[in-house]
């Protein structure tokens, strides 16, 4: 048993398991060095799907702004100190004070629509804590300006995200049957990207929507109701479908079954739908941002976020244009070949020890 320990902040594994921070932790654990002992701190009992080779520490904490502030600023540092562990956070909100080593590999969090005082305080303290932490950053993306201690590593994703040569819908226990072909939309439940997806889809639904519906994954009920109002106004009918969340351990099955990935939102540096789609050698359609361009390069079809017609044309093109589809798939395979899990594992061992 190693005496070198790393404690992961597992808040998102409980409260947002399909979000980038939670998926990033799972990606790291899939390539974790043997010489280091992984541990996870959770604010409630572990979900049934979480079967990992790591020590799990449960500290019941309410899912409120005050609860999360206490979690990040008090509970995690104390636990890391008691365990003599390096604290590794997948978000940019970390302890402002403390003597333990701290590593941040930020899969950015979305800003809440209503910012309570404790939420703003948490974010301010988190930024201060991040400034003194060691930063892990993907080696295919320029480092953030002003970062003094940066370690660049390959952005390898979980090995389950790999190309498949068949497109049969997977059979997932308790999950509704998927269409034989579809666009997968796996985004945070925020109003702007959901509306952008539907507005772009108005240009593609007529030509391809009956055969290739737009499938939203895991939208909460309130977001879904708002989306249905927009659908009614735009007359999208049954070309848009909503599916419940899947356990993160089965997320790769949806990516492998999808005909293409549509991500009309900004992406995160590490574990993003663009990376998962590229790793599965799928055509990816997204919005133009500097970060997305570095991550995907020619392995994705981008259009302006303010151009729903351009996004709609991109969606049609990756289906009806065999040459475009083949180019995207070929570039995706080449791109993902650089995301070396073995190099990531070696880098993590060097940094942790």
Helices and strands as residue ranges (DSSP letters): E 5-9, H 11-15, H 20-30, E 37-42, E 55-58, H 65-70, I 71-75, H 76-82, E 85-89, E 102-104, H 117-131, E 134-138, E 150-153, E 182-185, H 191-201, H 205-208, E 213-217, H 221-234, G 237-239, E 240-243, G 248-250, H 251-257, E 260-263, H 273-279, E 283-287, H 290-296, G 297-299, E 301-303, H 308-320, H 322-336, H 341-352
